[in-house]
Amino acid sequence: MATDLDRPYGCTAKPSSLLNSIVMSIANMAEKMLVSTSSSKAENTEKWKLTDHLRFMVMLISWLMLWVLRFFMDLFSCSMISPPDYHLGGSSTVRRFQLSPYSSSATGEALPSSGSSLDLILRNRVDVDGLAVKALVKALTHVLALLNEIPASSRKYQYTMAMADQIMEDNARHGHSALLHVNRLALASSFTRTSALLYRCLQVQTSPSGDYGDSWHLRAIKAIPFGSCIASYMKAITMCLNAAFSWFDTATTHFQRRDYNVEPDMMAEKLAQELLWVTNKLRCYGGVNEALVQWSLASGLASLSLNASPRVQGSVVKISAFLFRELTRKDLEIARQVKFRLLVLWTPLFCHASNGHAYPILTSFQKAEIERAMDEVISNFPAMEQELILTTWLENYAVSVSDWPNLGLAYDRWCQSTREMVHH
């Protein structure tokens, strides 16, 4: 019975007789060699040589490996042989499906294999869909990565951006959830990559020589006699090494590529504009939550943006303002810690960033809208977190030349609520 049931599915209970005989003959031969070697050495009272030990170990390992091979052959014998019923050529199961639906053979014999065939077809369809989604994600991610490398002055830059736009629009036009997920995955990856490149570029601009002041070990050396001379030599060596490492990092991150010859400040401006473009695309395709999380963790980029060029600051301010407006959306679930980190990290940039020399970064209406959004988000925090956010704002707002953002009403409301807590 088992043999009859196995044949229609192209599966046998045991491996072929030829393969079985080969394995068993080799195993028996190895076993005889082991027995003869161990018996001969047992009769001999001399110590084993190194070659004897090696030969014995080789025979033992070969004997064990053969039996392991036999075990796996018995275990996976059915899966190693492909079922012929699922091939496109004629088979017994396919012929049974081609019979008349009113015949007993079509209704009685085809039903057991039809369920298995349907399951395999559905499983293959899922595998094909998964491979197609991965291929589209890789293609779109590659196109978006090329945008970071191609200079904006190249005529192929707009062509590459238009290609990325076309791919995302075609995916959205079909309306399939998997295709929309392709856009979100590729854009989230591009957001991560572009923000990291922008951070490295600003890092090269702000400290090209790697001089960050005296570290603790240099200060300790200066405290000992003649330590100032030793510390100066060590500082010079450290600066040279940092400059070399910085140059190497710059060369490997495409900031000063010989083929493009792009300056770091121009590259930073280009990357900031691309990051703004990616942020808008994430909003269009429902992936802004990923941008919010990543932007709330970009503490290094927020710090370096304070000393960036006005054009770079303009793009970064627009990104932050765009994401701040998303914090008040009712249909978007955003963690409270994400909102808190966003306000603490990027409020100082609003206070210190240049508002644009040739043109304003934000209009008066946009500034008022962002102030209302910040005030609404701050009011929903506990008193302790409100204090941290408003203290950070006041420390930067009081020493800046800008009058925006003015969170005085939120500060007064927090003071009043704190007084009421003391009164109660």
N, C-alpha and C positions, 0 to 999 in steps of 0.2 A: 504493500500500500504506500509506504513512504517513497519507494522508488518510482512508482507511477505518478505520484504527486510532484516529485521533484523534476521529472523530465519536462513538463510543459513550461516550467520557469527556467530551464537551462541550468539547473543546479544539481549537483551530485552530492551525495552524503560524504564521499571520501575522494581524495585526489586520485589522479589517473594511476593505473597499475605500473606504467613505465617509470613515472616520477617516484612512486612509492618504492619500487624495487631498487632504484638508484640510491635513494636515501637510506634504505635499510641495509644495503650492501656496504655502503661507506660506514655506516654506524657499526655494523658487525666487525668490519675490518679494524676500525679504530678500537673497538672493545677488545678484540683478540690481541692487538698490539699492546694495549694497556696491561692485559693479563700476563702476556709473555714477558713484558719488561719488568713488571712488579715481581713475578715469580723468579726470574733469573737474578734479579738484584737481591731478592730475599735469600737465595742460596749462597750468594757471594758475600763474604764478610768484609770485603774492601769498601772503603767510603766511595760515595758517588762523586763523579767528576762534574764539572760545571756543564759539560755537554750532555751528560746523562740527565741532570736536572732539567735542562732546557727541553730536551726531547720528551721527557715525561710530561712537562707542562704543556707543550704543544699538543701532544696526543690527548691529554685530558681536556684541554680547551676545545679542540676539534670535536671530541665526542659529545661534550655538552652543547656546543653550538648546533650540531646536527639534530640532537633531540629537541632543542628549542625551535629549529626550523620546522621539524615535523609537527610540533605542537601548533605553531601558527598556521601551517598548511591545513591541519585538521579544523582549526578554528575559523579560518577565513576562506575555506574552499568554495563556499557558495557565492561569496561576494567577488571572488577572483574571476568567475566566469560570467560574462555579460548575458543577460536573458535575451534570447533571440526574439521573444514576442514583441519587444519594444523597438526593434529595428524597422526600417522602412520596407525591407524585403518581406516576401510572403512567409507566413508562419501559421501554425495550427490555430493559435488564438485569433489572428487576423482573419483567417478563413472562416472561423466560426461566426465572427461578427458580420461577414458578408452573406451569411445565409438569410433566409427569409425570416422576418420577425415572428412569424406564426409557427415556425418549426420548433420542435422540442429541443433540438440541439442548440438553437440560438437562445432559447429562454433558459435552459437548464445548465448548459455547459459554459456559456460565455459569461454568466453573471459573476462567478468567483474571480475570474481574471480581470473583468471590467473594472472592479473597484480598485485593484492594484494598479491597473493601467492609468486610471484617472488620477490616483494619488501621485504617481510618478510624473504624469504630465503637469499637474499643478505644481509639484516640487521643482520640476525643471523650469517652469514659467517663473516661479519666484526667484530661482537662481539667475535666470536671464535678466529679470528686472533689476536685481541687485547689481549685477555686473554692468548693466547699462547706466544705472545711477552713478556708480563709481567712476565710470568712464567720463560721464558728463561733468562730474565734480572735478576730476583731474584736468579735463580740457579747460574749463572755465577758470580754475585756479591758476593754470599755466598762463592763460591770457592775461589775467590780472597781475600776475607776477612780472610779466614782461613790461607792463606799464611802469613799474618801479625802475626798470633798468634802461628803458629807452628814454633819451633826453626829449624834453618838450619841444625843442627846436627841430627835431626830426620830422620829416613828412609822414613817416610811418607811425608816429605817436597817435595822431587822430584816427588813423586807420585801425590801430589796435584797440583804442577805446571804443570806436564804433562797433568793432567785432564783439567786444564784451557786452556792449549794450544790446546788440542783436541777439546774442545767445540768451541773455536773461529775459528779453522781451518774448522770444519764442517759447521759452520755458513757461513764462507766466501766461501766455496766450492759450496754452493747452488747458490750464486750470487744474492740472493734476497735482496732488499734494506732494508727491515725490519730486516732481520737477521744481516746485516752489522751494522744497527743502534743498535742492541742489543749489539754487541761488543763495540761500541763506548760509549754507556751509562754505561755499566759495568766497562769499563776501566777508564772512567772519574770519576766515583764514587770511584774506587780504588785509582786513583791518588790523589783525595781529602783526602781520609782517610789516605793513607800512608804518604803524606806530613805533615798532622796534627800530626800523631804519631811521625814522625821524629822530628818535632818542639818541641813537649813535651819532647821527650827523650833528645834532646840537651839542653833544658831548665833545666832539672834535672841535667845534667852533669856540666853545667857551674855555676849553683847557687844552689847546693843541700841544703844549709842552709837557703836560702832566704835572705841573707844579701846583700842589694843593697845600703848601705850607709845611712847616716842620711837624713831623709825626712825633709820637711819644718817645720812640727810641732815640731820635736825634736830640730831643730836649734832654733826655737822660745823659747822653754822651757829653753834651755841652756843660753839664753840671760838674764833671770831673776836670782836674787840671789838664790843660792843653786840649780840652775836649772840643773847643770851638774850631780849631784847625781840622781835627778829625771829622767833625760833623759837616764842615763845609765840603771836604773832599767826598764824603759819603752822599751828601745832597747833590753834588754835581754828577756823580756816577748814577744816582737814582734818576735824575732828570734826563740823562742821556738814554738810559734804559727805557724810561717811560715814553720818551719821544720816539724811540725805535718801535716799541710795541704799538704806540698810537698810529705811527705811519703804516705798520703792517696791518692793523685792524682797518684803517682807512682804505687800504688797497684791496683788502678782501671783501669789504662791504660795498664796493662799487661807488664810493664817494669821489674818488679821484682816479677814475679809470682812464687809461691811456687812449683807448679808442674813442671815448666820449669827451674827455677832458672837461668835466663839469666841476665847478667850484663848490665847496661845501655849502656856502650860503644860498647859491642858486638851487642846489639839490634839496636843501631843507625847505625852501619855498615850494618847490615842485611836489615834494612828499606831503607837505601840509595841505596843499590843494587837492592832491589825490585822496588823502584821508578824509577831507570834507566831502568829496564826491562819493566815496565808499559809504560814508555815514548816511548820506541822503538815499543811496540805493538800499541800504539795510532798512531804512524806514519804509521805503516803497514796498519791499517784499516781506515785511513782517519780522525782521530780525533785529530790530533796534534794541531789544533786551540784551543781546549779546554785546552790542556796542556800549551799553550802559555799564555792564559788569566790567568790561575791559578798561573803560575810561575811568572807572572808580578805583582801579588798581594801578593806574599809571602815575604813581607819585614822582618818579624820577623825571618823567616828561613834563609834569606840571611844574616842577622846580626849575628845570632848564628853560621852560617857555617864558619865565619872567625876564630873562636876559636875551631873548631871541630878537631877531630883527622885526621891525614893525609889520612887514608883510607876513612873516611866519606867525606872529602873534595874532594878526587879523584872522587867518584861517583857523587857528586853534580856538580863538574866542568864538568864532561862528560855530564850530563843532560843539563847544561847551554850552553855548546858548541854545543850540538846537536840541541837545540832550536834556537840558534843564526844562525846556518846554514839555518834553515827553514825560517828565516826572508827575505831572498832574493828570495824566490820562487815566480815566476810570476803567478802561478795558484792558489795561496793561498791569500785570502783577509784578511789582518791583520790590525786592527785599528792602527792609528799612536800613540795613547796614550799607547797601549800595547807595541809597539816597544820602545817607550821612557822609560817606566817603566822598561822594561827588561834591557836596557843598563845602566840605572842609578843604579839599584839594584844589578846587578850581575857582573858588571865590577870590583868593588873592590875585589871580591873573586878571579877573574882571576889574579889580581896583588899580592895578599897576600897568596894564597893557595900554599901549598907545591907541588912541581912538581913530587913527588914520590921519595921515598928512594930506594925501591927495584926495581921498574920499573917506567918508565915515564908514566904520566897520558895521555898525548897527544903526538903524534909524531910531528916532525918538519913540515911535510906536513899539518897535521891537524891544527897546530897553525897558519901557514901562511894562510890557507883557512879561518879560523875564523877571522883573522885580516882583510882580504879582505872583508869578509861579514860585519864586523862591520864598516869598512870605507865606504862601499857602503850605508849602512843604515843611517849612520850619515850624509852623504852628501845630503840626501833627506829631512832632517829636516830644518825648518827655522833657521835663525841665532841665535835667542834667545835660542832655545832648543839645538842647537849645542854647545853653550857656556856652558850650564849646564852640558851636558854629558861630554864634554872634560875637564871641570874644575874638575869634579868628578874623571875622569880618572887620571889627572895629580896629584891631591892631594894624591892619593893612589900609583901611579906608582913611584913618586919621593921618597917615603920613604920605598919602598919595595926592596927586594933583587932580585926580578925576573926581567928579561928583556922582559917579555911578559905580556900583549899585547902592542906592540909599536905602538901607534896611533899618532906618531909625524907628519906624512904626513897629516892626517886629521886636526890636530891642526894648522899646517902651512897654510893649505888651508882656514881654517876658519879665521885666522888672515888676510890673503890676501883679502878675500872677505869683511871683515869688513873695511879694509883700503880703498877699492874701494867705499864702501858706504859712507865713510867720504869724499872722494874726490869728489864724485858726489853731 
